[in-house]
């Protein structure tokens, strides 16, 4: 006999860096024309210019000259710092588009995501290199200079 845990439980990997699938990124790139990926590695960067963990995107200045920034941040405890940085950079003139888990009960969601344009994604994203779709819903949050309050 199979238990409910065996049927419904999928092990969650201990990763916080999931590569954005092209099917999610491409339509947003067509709309925003990204020039900088602020959370990337050489293997998963979506733009020619990108910040790696070694570059420390949280301490760097992001594009403020008309280019748009793409952000698929680490989905761990540090996501609040990334959302704060995205909002702050929009206050300084950057357009920042964020792919984040739709954790509407989180402090970072209320403190920052709700200040931007929120686009909930229908269904669950299957990130590159994963066997299953994400066990959580996602949203795209857009911070524009004119909307930053």
C-alpha positions as CSV (number, residue, x, y, z in Angstrom):
1,X,0.0,0.0,0.0
2,X,1.2,3.5,-0.9
3,X,1.0,6.2,1.7
4,X,-0.1,9.8,0.9
5,X,3.4,11.0,1.5
6,X,4.8,8.6,-1.2
7,X,2.2,9.7,-3.7
8,X,2.1,13.5,-3.1
9,X,5.5,14.4,-1.6
10,X,8.2,15.5,-4.0
11,X,11.6,16.1,-2.4
12,X,12.5,19.8,-2.5
13,X,16.1,20.4,-3.5
14,X,18.2,22.5,-1.2
15,X,18.8,25.1,-3.9
16,X,17.8,28.7,-4.0
17,X,19.1,29.5,-7.5
18,X,16.7,28.3,-10.2
19,X,17.3,29.2,-13.9
20,X,14.5,31.0,-15.6
21,X,13.0,29.0,-18.5
22,X,13.1,30.7,-21.9
23,X,9.3,30.4,-22.2
24,X,9.0,32.8,-19.2
25,X,11.9,35.1,-20.0
26,X,11.5,35.6,-23.8
27,X,8.1,37.5,-23.7
28,X,9.4,39.7,-20.9
29,X,12.6,40.4,-22.7
30,X,10.7,41.3,-25.9
31,X,8.7,43.8,-23.8
32,X,11.5,45.3,-21.7
33,X,14.7,44.7,-23.7
34,X,16.9,43.7,-20.7
35,X,20.4,44.9,-20.6
36,X,21.5,43.5,-17.2
37,X,20.8,40.3,-15.3
38,X,21.5,41.3,-11.7
39,X,21.4,37.7,-10.2
40,X,23.2,35.2,-12.4
41,X,26.0,32.8,-12.9
42,X,27.9,32.4,-16.2
43,X,25.9,29.3,-16.8
44,X,22.4,30.8,-16.4
45,X,22.8,34.5,-17.3
46,X,19.9,35.8,-19.4
47,X,21.8,39.0,-20.6
48,X,25.2,39.7,-22.0
49,X,25.9,41.8,-18.9
50,X,25.3,40.1,-15.5
51,X,26.3,40.1,-11.9
52,X,27.5,36.9,-10.3
53,X,27.5,36.1,-6.6
54,X,31.2,37.2,-6.7
55,X,30.2,40.5,-8.2
56,X,27.7,41.1,-5.4
57,X,24.8,42.7,-7.2
58,X,23.4,44.0,-3.9
59,X,26.4,46.4,-3.6
60,X,26.5,47.5,-7.2
61,X,24.7,50.2,-9.1
62,X,22.2,48.8,-11.6
63,X,21.3,50.2,-15.0
64,X,19.7,53.6,-14.7
65,X,20.2,54.9,-18.2
66,X,17.2,53.4,-20.0
67,X,18.2,49.8,-19.9
68,X,16.0,47.3,-18.0
69,X,17.3,44.9,-15.3
70,X,16.2,41.3,-15.0
71,X,16.1,39.8,-11.6
72,X,15.4,36.1,-10.7
73,X,16.8,36.3,-7.1
74,X,17.9,33.5,-4.8
75,X,14.6,32.2,-3.3
76,X,16.0,31.8,0.2
77,X,16.0,34.1,3.2
78,X,18.0,36.8,1.2
79,X,15.1,37.4,-1.2
80,X,14.0,40.4,1.0
81,X,17.3,42.1,0.5
82,X,17.1,41.6,-3.2
83,X,13.5,43.0,-3.4
84,X,14.6,46.0,-1.3
85,X,17.5,46.6,-3.7
86,X,15.3,46.3,-6.8
87,X,12.8,48.9,-5.3
88,X,15.7,51.2,-4.3
89,X,17.2,51.0,-7.8
90,X,13.9,51.9,-9.3
91,X,13.8,55.0,-7.1
92,X,17.2,55.9,-8.7
93,X,15.8,55.5,-12.2
94,X,16.2,51.8,-13.1
95,X,13.5,49.6,-14.5
96,X,13.6,46.3,-12.7
97,X,11.6,43.2,-13.5
98,X,11.6,40.5,-10.8
99,X,10.6,36.8,-11.1
100,X,9.7,35.8,-7.5
101,X,7.6,33.3,-5.6
102,X,4.2,34.7,-4.9
103,X,4.6,34.6,-1.2
104,X,1.9,37.1,-0.4
105,X,2.2,36.4,3.4
106,X,5.8,37.4,3.5
107,X,7.1,40.7,4.9
108,X,9.2,41.3,1.8
109,X,6.1,40.9,-0.4
110,X,4.2,43.6,1.6
111,X,7.2,45.9,2.0
112,X,8.3,45.8,-1.6
113,X,6.5,43.7,-4.1
114,X,3.2,45.5,-3.5
115,X,4.9,48.8,-4.5
116,X,5.3,47.5,-8.0
117,X,3.2,46.2,-10.8
118,X,2.3,42.6,-10.0
119,X,1.7,40.0,-12.7
120,X,0.7,36.6,-11.3
121,X,1.8,33.7,-13.5
122,X,-0.8,31.2,-14.3
123,X,0.2,27.7,-13.4
124,X,3.6,26.7,-12.0
125,X,6.9,27.4,-13.6
126,X,9.2,24.5,-14.4
127,X,12.7,26.0,-13.9
128,X,15.5,24.8,-16.1
129,X,17.2,21.6,-14.9
130,X,14.4,20.6,-12.5
131,X,12.4,17.5,-12.8
132,X,9.1,19.0,-11.6
133,X,7.4,22.3,-11.7
134,X,8.0,24.6,-8.7
135,X,5.9,23.7,-5.6
136,X,4.9,27.4,-5.3
137,X,3.2,30.0,-7.5
138,X,5.3,32.8,-9.0
139,X,4.7,36.4,-10.0
140,X,6.5,39.0,-12.0
141,X,7.0,42.3,-10.1
142,X,7.9,45.3,-12.2
143,X,9.4,48.3,-10.6
144,X,9.4,51.4,-12.8
145,X,10.9,54.8,-11.8
146,X,7.5,56.5,-12.1
147,X,5.8,53.9,-9.9
148,X,8.4,53.9,-7.1
149,X,6.8,55.4,-4.1
